[in-house]
Amino acid sequence: MCSGDKLVGGSQAGLMLGRQELVRRLQRHPLSRALRPDKLQLAVLEETLLRYAIPGRLDEIPVWRMLRLSPEALRQRSAGWAEALAADGISAEVVPLQGAVGGGTTPGPPLSSFGMLLRSRHPGRLRRQLVQSDPPVVGLERADGVAIDARCVLPGEDEELLAVIRACLKAAS
């Protein structure tokens, strides 16, 4: 058994893999009917698995695109965010970060990353504001502020991220 979202980068799902007779035994269990996936879940899983089978399509899976970003590209992206906020009088700085695949559930070395630190005397309050915003922004609470990891923001979400940060910091002042 494994996690479909962490193993293949697809939708959240539990996968059972193994010898046919063992999987059939599990299918006969009374809970099997309640836990079986619906057609939409199966379609999403199938589309994700096809990305692995067709050469050149792996980068269509967001998690693989994120994992392949170089620390330098992440540093540059973070610097762009900080520069955009500086134009509005908001102080932010680029900081090195360490990440983990699957929130630390996947074995392997930490991922070197970069992000932007929003300094705050009340980082917990700022983090809560960011999480409760629309759309929510999940940052790493630190003693000196909240860090946003550039690896965890999808391409095309930059302006929306900056708008949320501006709104949260304006509300806090």
N, C-alpha and C positions, 0 to 999 in steps of 0.2 A: 504494500500500500504506500502511496506517496501523494504529494500535493500537486495538483495540476497547474496551479498558478506559479508555484516556485520551481517545479521541475521543467515545465515547458513554456512558461511565460504567458499562459492563456488565462481563461476565466478561473475563478476560484472553484476548485473541484477536488474530490478525492478520487484517486485512481487505484484500481486493483489490477495488478498484473501478475501473471504466473501461469502455472500449468493449467490446462483447460479443465481438468477434473476438479481442481481446487476452486477455480473461479465459479464453476457450475454449482458446487456445494454452497458457496456464498450466495449465489443467486436464488437458491431455494430457501434461504433463511427468511423468516417472517418480516424482518426489518427491510429486506431488500426492496420491497414494493414502495415503502415510504421514502427510501433514500435514493431511488433511481433517478437519473437525470431526465429532464424533459427535452423535447426536440430542440429548443433554442440552445440549451447548454451543450448538447451534442454537436449542433451546427458550429458553435463558436470553437469548441475543442477541435473539431475536424478542420476548420479553417486555419487554426493555429498550427496544427500538426502538418498541414500541407506546406506551410512556410519552411519547414525543415526539409521536406522532400524535394522541393523545387529549388535548384541552385540559384543563388543571388537574391532570395526572398527573405532571408533570416532577419535582415534589418527592418522588415515590416513589423516585427514583434517589438513593441516599445521597450521592453526590458533589455533586449539584446542591443538595441540602439543606445540605450543609456549606459550599459556596461562597456561598450566599445569606445565611449568618449574618452579622450586623453585628458589627463590633469591640466595640461596647458590650455586646451579648448575650454575647460570648465573655469579656469582662472580668468581667461579673457571674457567669458560670458558674465562672470560675477563682477568683473571690473566695469563692464558696460552697464550693469544694473546700478552699481554704486555711483557711476558718473551720471546716470539719468536721475537718480534721487538727489544728487548734489545740486543739480540744476534747480531743484525745488527747495534747496536749503536743508535737506535731510542728510545727516551724516551716516554713512555706512562704509564699512571697510571690507576688503577681500581677505579671507582667512583660509588657511589650509584645514581640511577636514578629513576624517577617516569614516568610511561607510562600510556596510556589510550587506551582502546579498540576502534578500529575504528577511531583512530586519535582524540578521544574525543567525537565522535558522539554517543557513546553507554553509557547509564547511568550506574552509579556504581562507586565504589571507585577507586582511582588510583592504578595502578599495581606497586608494588615494584620491582625494577629491578637493574641490575648492568651493567656497560659498561666500555669502555675504553676511557680515555680522551687523545687526542693528543693536547698537548699544542702548542699554536701558537700566535704570536704577531698580526697576520692577520687572525683571524678565518674565516672571510667571504670569503677571497680568498681561504683558504684551503677547506672550505665547497664546494665552486663552483668547485674546481678541482676534488674533490671526486665525486660530482654529474655528472660531465662531463666525468668521466673516463668510461672505458669499462671493466667490467660492472659498472654501476653507483653505488655509495655508498652514501646513505642518512644518514647524521649525524645531530646531534643537535648542532647548533651553540651556543656557550656560550662566555662570555666575555674573558675567558682565553684559549679557544681552541674549538675543535670539539669533541663531545662525540658520540661514536658508541654504541648503545644499543644491548647487546648480545641477548636479546629476539627477536630482529628483523632480525637476521641472521640465515638462515636455516641451519640445520645440513648438513655438507658436503661442505659448502661455506667458511669455515675458511681460507684455503690456498689462495683462490681467493681474499678474503677480504684483507689479509695481503699483497698480491702481489700488489693490487691496492694502498694500503696505502704506501708501500715502493716506488712505482713509483711516486706517487704524492709528497711525501716528498723529493725524490731525485730531481724531477723537480723544486721544490721550492727553493732548496739550490744552 
